[in-house]
Amino acid sequence: MYYRVSIAQINPEQKDAFVARADELRDAMQALPGLQSVTFIQTGEGEAVGLAVYDSEESFMKAAPLVVEIMGGFAEFFTAPPEQRSGPTIWSM
């Protein structure tokens, strides 16, 4: 498995609109190569952490240009560019 972690600053007043946009983009996200799941967790007022799980780094790389396009659909909700990290599983339970 390969993971992308995104730490996003979201305008708190637009959280519901952010969730609605995610629902609108669900089909586009489900069509990404190798994508297993996407989860956003509210970690503070105006902050969310997104976790995207892919079956492999190769799928992640194939999906990358499409992810940039999809993430552009969320830009109006971000108060700063998201911080992103990615990498393979080294341990799981």
Backbone as a chain_set.jsonl record, in Angstrom:
{"seq": "MYYRVSIAQINPEQKDAFVARADELRDAMQALPGLQSVTFIQTGEGEAVGLAVYDSEESFMKAAPLVVEIMGGFAEFFTAPPEQRSGPTIWSM", "coords": {"N": [[0.835, -1.182, 0.0], [0.327, 2.301, -0.582], [0.544, 5.621, 0.545], [-0.958, 8.891, 0.67], [-0.728, 11.736, 2.505], [-2.413, 14.588, 3.409], [-2.338, 17.758, 4.789], [-4.609, 20.087, 5.501], [-5.658, 23.471, 5.587], [-8.697, 24.697, 6.212], [-11.328, 26.916, 5.559], [-13.291, 27.435, 8.303], [-15.979, 28.177, 8.203], [-16.792, 27.141, 5.834], [-16.877, 24.413, 5.934], [-19.045, 22.585, 5.593], [-19.667, 23.052, 2.909], [-17.284, 22.208, 1.777], [-17.403, 19.442, 2.323], [-19.677, 18.828, 0.817], [-18.672, 19.36, -1.756], [-16.719, 17.374, -1.898], [-18.391, 15.146, -1.971], [-19.572, 15.632, -4.469], [-17.378, 15.207, -6.107], [-16.848, 12.559, -5.796], [-17.196, 10.372, -7.673], [-15.192, 10.96, -9.563], [-12.944, 10.695, -7.947], [-13.138, 7.993, -7.21], [-12.534, 6.827, -9.61], [-9.814, 7.019, -9.882], [-6.663, 5.566, -10.629], [-5.93, 2.623, -8.909], [-6.736, 3.628, -6.426], [-7.724, 3.066, -3.141], [-9.052, 4.095, -0.875], [-10.292, 7.198, 0.531], [-10.006, 9.456, 3.142], [-11.003, 12.113, 5.19], [-10.104, 13.839, 8.08], [-11.172, 15.803, 10.708], [-9.008, 17.731, 12.411], [-8.735, 19.908, 13.955], [-9.959, 23.233, 14.625], [-10.696, 24.508, 11.608], [-8.808, 22.891, 10.404], [-7.893, 19.991, 8.606], [-6.993, 16.6, 8.04], [-6.158, 14.697, 5.332], [-6.276, 11.396, 4.086], [-5.209, 9.376, 1.633], [-5.349, 6.219, 0.186], [-3.531, 4.045, -1.756], [-3.092, 1.228, -3.996], [-0.489, 0.827, -4.807], [2.743, 2.408, -5.302], [3.178, 2.903, -7.968], [0.543, 3.124, -9.015], [-0.223, 5.392, -7.602], [1.496, 7.298, -8.753], [0.551, 7.277, -11.413], [-1.97, 8.314, -10.982], [-1.454, 10.881, -10.103], [-1.486, 13.304, -11.87], [-4.24, 13.54, -12.297], [-5.152, 13.801, -9.704], [-4.183, 16.317, -9.019], [-5.834, 17.876, -10.619], [-8.373, 17.238, -9.521], [-7.999, 18.113, -6.858], [-7.841, 20.813, -7.345], [-10.478, 21.484, -7.468], [-11.127, 21.916, -4.87], [-9.846, 24.163, -4.049], [-10.975, 26.696, -3.432], [-11.782, 26.45, -0.815], [-9.581, 26.212, 0.79], [-7.378, 27.828, 3.049], [-4.742, 28.059, 2.907], [-2.038, 26.635, 1.012], [-2.238, 23.077, 0.868], [-0.238, 20.94, 2.965], [1.721, 18.236, 1.948], [2.497, 14.782, 2.139], [3.922, 11.648, 1.244], [4.165, 8.057, 0.987], [5.297, 4.598, 1.308], [3.778, 1.777, 3.012], [5.237, 0.808, 6.041], [4.737, -0.618, 8.275], [1.908, -2.304, 9.572], [-1.264, -3.005, 11.141]], "CA": [[0.0, 0.0, 0.0], [1.034, 3.571, -0.672], [-0.332, 6.61, 1.155], [-0.757, 10.333, 0.537], [-1.283, 12.47, 3.636], [-2.531, 16.017, 3.122], [-2.78, 18.57, 5.92], [-5.261, 21.219, 4.844], [-6.292, 24.535, 6.362], [-9.984, 24.92, 5.544], [-12.157, 27.948, 6.171], [-14.271, 26.734, 9.135], [-17.339, 28.514, 7.778], [-17.092, 26.446, 4.586], [-16.69, 22.971, 6.107], [-20.152, 21.854, 4.971], [-19.506, 23.179, 1.455], [-16.151, 21.333, 1.444], [-17.923, 18.071, 2.322], [-20.56, 18.713, -0.346], [-17.821, 19.276, -2.951], [-16.134, 16.032, -1.887], [-19.44, 14.243, -2.462], [-19.708, 15.878, -5.913], [-16.198, 14.681, -6.798], [-16.683, 11.156, -5.401], [-17.007, 9.508, -8.844], [-13.867, 11.245, -10.133], [-11.942, 10.107, -7.054], [-13.233, 6.537, -7.295], [-11.967, 6.401, -10.899], [-8.357, 7.138, -9.866], [-6.002, 4.262, -10.689], [-5.418, 2.01, -7.692], [-7.18, 4.259, -5.183], [-8.482, 2.172, -2.275], [-9.944, 4.891, -0.032], [-9.925, 8.57, 0.891], [-10.635, 9.855, 4.396], [-10.601, 13.395, 5.764], [-10.315, 13.865, 9.516], [-11.06, 17.15, 11.267], [-8.014, 17.653, 13.482], [-8.774, 21.162, 14.704], [-10.807, 24.249, 14.01], [-10.111, 24.96, 10.355], [-7.749, 21.999, 9.931], [-8.274, 18.616, 8.312], [-5.949, 15.744, 7.495], [-6.688, 13.75, 4.362], [-5.475, 10.2, 3.89], [-5.571, 8.626, 0.433], [-4.668, 4.935, 0.178], [-3.4, 3.457, -3.093], [-2.578, -0.139, -3.965], [0.948, 0.822, -5.071], [3.335, 3.697, -5.685], [2.952, 3.052, -9.408], [-0.813, 3.67, -9.192], [-0.176, 6.761, -7.086], [2.145, 8.134, -9.774], [-0.387, 7.397, -12.536], [-3.104, 9.141, -10.566], [-1.009, 12.218, -9.678], [-2.013, 14.44, -12.642], [-5.688, 13.628, -12.072], [-5.331, 14.294, -8.336], [-3.974, 17.777, -9.077], [-7.059, 18.432, -11.188], [-9.44, 17.081, -8.532], [-7.713, 18.995, -5.724], [-8.171, 22.169, -7.78], [-11.886, 21.692, -7.165], [-11.245, 22.266, -3.454], [-8.994, 25.326, -3.773], [-11.711, 27.824, -2.84], [-12.005, 26.2, 0.608], [-8.306, 26.222, 1.5], [-6.858, 29.14, 3.431], [-3.309, 27.954, 2.622], [-1.789, 25.408, 0.247], [-2.088, 21.896, 1.733], [1.059, 20.257, 3.108], [1.51, 16.856, 1.509], [3.537, 13.773, 2.323], [3.505, 10.355, 0.709], [5.129, 6.995, 1.188], [4.79, 3.23, 1.399], [3.561, 1.175, 4.326], [6.376, 0.101, 6.612], [4.167, -1.497, 9.277], [0.468, -2.176, 9.648], [-1.904, -3.978, 12.007]], "C": [[0.88, 1.245, 0.0], [0.053, 4.66, -0.228], [0.059, 8.035, 0.786], [-1.467, 10.973, 1.705], [-1.271, 13.947, 3.268], [-3.049, 16.722, 4.366], [-3.304, 19.874, 5.327], [-5.833, 22.19, 5.866], [-7.551, 24.922, 5.594], [-10.745, 26.008, 6.298], [-13.259, 27.258, 6.971], [-15.717, 26.994, 8.723], [-17.752, 27.764, 6.52], [-16.94, 24.924, 4.698], [-17.8, 22.174, 5.42], [-20.065, 21.908, 3.45], [-18.35, 22.312, 0.973], [-16.63, 19.88, 1.34], [-18.847, 17.852, 1.12], [-19.75, 18.594, -1.638], [-17.168, 17.901, -3.036], [-17.147, 15.013, -2.398], [-19.632, 14.391, -3.972], [-18.571, 15.236, -6.7], [-15.932, 13.205, -6.504], [-16.409, 10.248, -6.609], [-15.635, 9.712, -9.48], [-12.774, 10.627, -9.27], [-11.962, 8.584, -7.143], [-12.629, 5.994, -8.586], [-10.437, 6.485, -10.93], [-7.717, 5.751, -9.848], [-5.501, 3.799, -9.322], [-5.871, 2.617, -6.382], [-8.065, 3.294, -4.4], [-9.48, 2.939, -1.402], [-9.392, 6.296, 0.142], [-10.699, 8.915, 2.158], [-10.103, 11.226, 4.789], [-11.01, 13.404, 7.22], [-10.181, 15.313, 9.983], [-10.152, 17.07, 12.48], [-7.942, 18.932, 14.311], [-9.715, 22.115, 14.007], [-10.111, 24.76, 12.749], [-8.99, 24.086, 9.831], [-8.307, 20.599, 9.707], [-7.062, 17.884, 7.75], [-6.638, 14.754, 6.568], [-5.728, 12.589, 4.199], [-6.016, 9.457, 2.684], [-4.71, 7.365, 0.39], [-4.717, 4.363, -1.237], [-2.846, 2.043, -2.978], [-1.074, -0.212, -4.193], [1.44, 2.236, -5.381], [3.125, 3.951, -7.172], [1.562, 3.634, -9.691], [-0.878, 5.113, -8.728], [0.413, 7.707, -8.139], [1.249, 8.323, -10.998], [-1.524, 8.356, -12.212], [-2.726, 10.6, -10.335], [-1.555, 13.365, -10.528], [-3.525, 14.627, -12.454], [-5.99, 14.166, -10.679], [-5.157, 15.813, -8.298], [-5.241, 18.452, -9.595], [-8.209, 18.373, -10.17], [-9.227, 18.03, -7.362], [-7.99, 20.455, -6.073], [-9.627, 22.505, -7.503], [-12.144, 22.064, -5.709], [-10.552, 23.578, -3.114], [-9.729, 26.469, -3.081], [-11.929, 27.669, -1.334], [-10.735, 26.294, 1.444], [-7.88, 27.65, 1.833], [-5.342, 29.196, 3.257], [-3.117, 26.698, 1.777], [-1.623, 24.212, 1.199], [-0.635, 21.413, 1.789], [0.81, 18.798, 2.728], [2.751, 16.01, 1.737], [3.011, 12.487, 1.705], [4.585, 9.325, 0.965], [4.468, 5.644, 1.322], [4.553, 2.8, 2.853], [4.872, 0.545, 4.791], [5.942, -0.833, 7.733], [2.676, -1.257, 9.34], [-0.094, -3.248, 10.577], [-3.363, -4.062, 11.668]], "O": [[2.004, 1.246, 0.503], [-1.125, 4.624, -0.583], [1.237, 8.35, 0.613], [-2.67, 10.784, 1.886], [-0.241, 14.488, 2.865], [-4.071, 16.333, 4.931], [-2.558, 20.655, 4.737], [-6.413, 21.787, 6.874], [-7.478, 25.412, 4.467], [-10.791, 26.008, 7.528], [-14.088, 26.56, 6.387], [-16.577, 26.127, 8.879], [-18.932, 27.747, 6.17], [-16.882, 24.227, 3.685], [-17.518, 21.19, 4.735], [-20.357, 20.921, 2.776], [-18.417, 21.739, -0.115], [-16.3, 19.178, 0.384], [-18.798, 16.8, 0.482], [-20.103, 17.81, -2.519], [-17.073, 17.324, -4.119], [-16.799, 14.12, -3.169], [-19.831, 13.4, -4.675], [-18.77, 14.776, -7.824], [-14.907, 12.663, -6.917], [-15.483, 9.439, -6.569], [-14.989, 8.747, -9.889], [-11.793, 10.097, -9.79], [-10.905, 7.953, -7.15], [-12.253, 4.824, -8.648], [-9.824, 6.061, -11.91], [-8.178, 4.863, -9.132], [-4.739, 4.504, -8.66], [-5.438, 2.171, -5.32], [-9.041, 2.767, -4.934], [-10.612, 2.496, -1.209], [-8.206, 6.555, -0.064], [-11.907, 8.69, 2.236], [-8.899, 11.474, 4.729], [-12.13, 13.023, 7.561], [-9.186, 15.973, 9.684], [-10.486, 16.416, 13.468], [-7.166, 19.016, 15.263], [-10.21, 21.828, 12.917], [-9.05, 25.379, 12.831], [-8.283, 24.485, 8.906], [-9.089, 20.09, 10.51], [-6.218, 18.474, 7.075], [-7.577, 14.062, 6.962], [-4.512, 12.776, 4.177], [-7.145, 8.966, 2.703], [-3.49, 7.434, 0.539], [-5.785, 4.216, -1.832], [-2.206, 1.698, -1.983], [-0.441, -1.199, -3.818], [0.653, 3.133, -5.681], [2.919, 5.092, -7.586], [1.425, 4.536, -10.517], [-1.504, 5.956, -9.37], [-0.123, 8.789, -8.377], [1.197, 9.417, -11.56], [-1.978, 9.113, -13.07], [-3.596, 11.471, -10.367], [-2.054, 14.336, -9.96], [-4.019, 15.755, -12.455], [-6.962, 14.897, -10.487], [-5.91, 16.509, -7.616], [-5.665, 19.48, -9.067], [-8.93, 19.354, -9.988], [-10.17, 18.685, -6.917], [-8.336, 21.248, -5.197], [-9.975, 23.671, -7.322], [-13.248, 22.478, -5.356], [-10.667, 24.055, -1.985], [-9.153, 27.141, -2.226], [-12.228, 28.648, -0.649], [-10.801, 26.439, 2.664], [-8.005, 28.559, 1.012], [-4.729, 30.248, 3.436], [-3.949, 25.792, 1.822], [-0.943, 24.323, 2.219], [0.095, 21.471, 0.799], [-0.187, 18.202, 3.135], [3.884, 16.457, 1.555], [1.801, 12.264, 1.648], [5.758, 9.657, 1.137], [3.246, 5.54, 1.434], [5.078, 3.404, 3.789], [5.534, -0.163, 4.032], [6.686, -1.739, 8.108], [2.222, -0.125, 9.177], [0.536, -4.286, 10.778], [-4.098, -4.832, 12.287]]}, "num_chains": 1, "name": "protein.A"}
